[in-house]
Amino acid sequence: MIGKKIKATPSYSSPKGGSRGCLCKDGRTYSSKCCDGSLQAQGVGSVTKSTTTYYYKLQKCGHSSQKEIYIEGVELTVNNIYYFDFANGNHNGCYTVTHTRTSGDQKVNSVVAYNDCDDCIAAN
């Protein structure tokens, strides 16, 4: 039996193509490219990553300016100090998170936590 190819068992419930992921022939990985309609390649759902978007209101350290922001995949703590790197490159700096929100207009690329405004400003 060495070298003999084993034919895949067809299945009416296994998907062909699409955006769902299926078990590949190696038995370890999942991909939408492996959805060939065989019994082995049963669908496992979406293979795209789902990221939560969080919304906050900020107060700039030492200033009265405020921002309403959103950030993907990073949950922040209200009343903590962070250095914010905004997607548009404007107004990067040290801010206190004052509130959670349901919307925001400025995207944040990354944040770094600090103990207080003085430490944050000194480091940046």
Secondary structure by P-SEA (a helix, b strand, c coil): cccbbbbccccccccccccccccccccccccccccccccccccccccbbbbbbbbbbbbccccccccccccccccccccbbbbbbcccccccccccccccccccccccccccccccaaaaaaac
